[in-house]
Amino acid sequence: MLWWIWIISGIALALCEVILTPGVFVLLFFGISALVVGAMVAMGVGGPFWVQCVVFTLLAICMLAWFREKMRNMLGVKGQKMDFDSIVGGSAVARDELAPGASGKVEFRGSSWNAKNVGERILYPGDQCRIESMEGLLLSVKASD
């Protein structure tokens, strides 16, 4: 492959990291790998295309394994963790009609969740409901009083 294609790809991947997924540090390492392979090809030591692809892949995987967590820690990037205990007792909005014992969808914190109506009242779309418990990704809800 032409060296400049690797260079442009590397720059594009690095820019995508910065613009689309800042702090994830996956596309960045693929971008750096593409830049390294592009430099190798420009210097005439890139070899055939399949060798370039192998070097690109191995280099990206090694950098991900060795440097990703170090960079995330160094920059203070923390993974987003859900406090599942804070879900129980929360307020959700029914998106489907849920008869007692029926399952459907509710909206909680801007996301759609599967839910089961454990109350004695029918929940209509738009009704507020209280989350009673959570089993896996299924919320048990009942009408808010």
C-alpha positions as CSV (number, residue, x, y, z in Angstrom):
1,M,0.0,0.0,0.0
2,L,1.2,3.5,-0.6
3,W,2.8,5.2,2.4
4,W,0.6,8.2,2.3
5,I,-2.5,6.1,2.7
6,W,-1.2,4.8,6.0
7,I,-0.3,8.3,7.1
8,I,-3.7,9.8,6.2
9,S,-5.5,6.8,7.8
10,G,-3.4,7.3,11.0
11,I,-4.2,11.0,11.2
12,A,-7.9,10.3,10.6
13,L,-8.0,7.6,13.3
14,A,-6.3,9.9,15.8
15,L,-8.7,12.8,15.0
16,C,-11.7,10.4,15.3
17,E,-10.4,9.5,18.8
18,V,-10.1,13.1,19.8
19,I,-13.5,14.2,18.3
20,L,-15.7,11.2,18.7
21,T,-14.4,9.1,21.6
22,P,-12.1,11.3,23.8
23,G,-10.5,9.4,26.6
24,V,-11.3,5.9,25.3
25,F,-7.8,5.5,23.7
26,V,-8.6,2.8,21.2
27,L,-8.7,4.7,17.9
28,L,-5.6,6.6,19.0
29,F,-3.4,3.5,19.2
30,F,-4.7,2.3,15.8
31,G,-3.9,5.7,14.4
32,I,-0.4,5.7,15.9
33,S,0.1,2.2,14.4
34,A,-0.9,3.4,11.0
35,L,1.5,6.3,11.2
36,V,4.4,4.0,12.2
37,V,3.6,1.6,9.3
38,G,3.3,4.6,7.0
39,A,6.7,5.8,8.1
40,M,8.2,2.3,7.6
41,V,6.8,2.1,4.1
42,A,8.0,5.6,3.3
43,M,11.6,4.5,4.4
44,G,11.3,1.4,2.2
45,V,11.2,-1.1,5.0
46,G,7.5,-1.8,4.9
47,G,7.6,-5.1,3.0
48,P,4.6,-6.5,1.1
49,F,1.1,-5.4,2.0
50,W,0.4,-8.5,4.2
51,V,3.4,-7.7,6.3
52,Q,2.3,-4.1,6.7
53,C,-1.1,-5.4,7.9
54,V,0.5,-7.8,10.4
55,V,2.8,-5.1,11.8
56,F,-0.2,-2.6,12.0
57,T,-2.3,-5.1,13.9
58,L,0.3,-6.4,16.2
59,L,1.6,-2.9,17.0
60,A,-2.0,-1.7,17.7
61,I,-2.8,-4.6,20.0
62,C,0.5,-4.3,21.9
63,M,0.0,-0.6,22.5
64,L,-3.6,-1.2,23.6
65,A,-2.4,-3.9,26.0
66,W,0.6,-2.0,27.4
67,F,-0.3,1.7,27.3
68,R,-4.1,2.2,27.3
69,E,-4.7,1.8,31.1
70,K,-1.6,3.8,31.9
71,M,-2.8,6.7,29.8
72,R,-6.3,6.5,31.2
73,N,-4.9,6.6,34.8
74,M,-2.3,9.3,34.0
75,L,-5.1,11.5,32.6
76,G,-7.6,10.6,35.3
77,V,-10.1,9.1,32.9
78,K,-12.5,6.9,34.9
79,G,-14.9,4.3,33.4
80,Q,-18.5,5.2,34.0
81,K,-20.0,2.9,36.6
82,M,-23.6,2.5,37.4
83,D,-24.6,2.6,41.1
84,F,-27.3,-0.2,40.9
85,D,-28.4,0.5,44.5
86,S,-29.5,3.9,43.5
87,I,-31.9,2.5,40.9
88,V,-34.2,0.8,43.4
89,G,-36.6,3.5,44.7
90,G,-36.1,5.6,41.6
91,S,-38.8,7.0,39.5
92,A,-39.5,5.9,35.9
93,V,-42.0,6.7,33.2
94,A,-44.1,3.9,31.6
95,R,-43.7,3.8,27.8
96,D,-46.0,0.8,27.2
97,E,-49.3,-0.1,28.8
98,L,-48.4,-2.5,31.7
99,A,-51.2,-4.5,33.2
100,P,-50.5,-6.1,36.6
101,G,-47.9,-8.8,36.0
102,A,-47.3,-7.7,32.4
103,S,-43.9,-6.7,31.0
104,G,-43.1,-3.8,28.8
105,K,-40.8,-0.7,28.5
106,V,-40.2,2.1,31.0
107,E,-37.9,5.1,30.7
108,F,-35.4,5.7,33.5
109,R,-32.7,8.3,33.4
110,G,-33.1,8.8,29.7
111,S,-32.8,5.1,28.8
112,S,-35.4,2.6,27.9
113,W,-35.6,-0.4,30.2
114,N,-37.5,-3.7,30.3
115,A,-39.9,-3.7,33.2
116,K,-42.5,-5.8,34.9
117,N,-45.5,-4.3,36.6
118,V,-45.6,-5.8,40.1
119,G,-48.3,-3.5,41.4
120,E,-52.1,-3.9,41.4
121,R,-52.8,-0.9,39.1
122,I,-52.5,-0.7,35.3
123,L,-49.7,1.6,34.2
124,Y,-50.5,3.6,31.1
125,P,-47.9,5.3,28.8
126,G,-46.7,8.4,30.5
127,D,-47.6,7.3,34.0
128,Q,-45.0,7.7,36.8
129,C,-43.9,4.5,38.4
130,R,-41.6,3.5,41.3
131,I,-38.8,1.0,40.8
132,E,-39.3,-1.7,43.5
133,S,-36.4,-4.0,42.6
134,M,-34.0,-5.0,39.8
135,E,-33.2,-8.5,38.6
136,G,-30.5,-8.5,35.9
137,L,-31.7,-5.8,33.5
138,L,-35.4,-6.2,34.3
139,L,-36.9,-3.5,36.5
140,S,-39.9,-4.4,38.8
141,V,-42.1,-1.3,38.9
142,K,-45.5,-0.3,40.4
143,A,-47.6,2.9,40.1
144,S,-46.4,5.9,42.1
145,D,-48.9,6.8,44.8
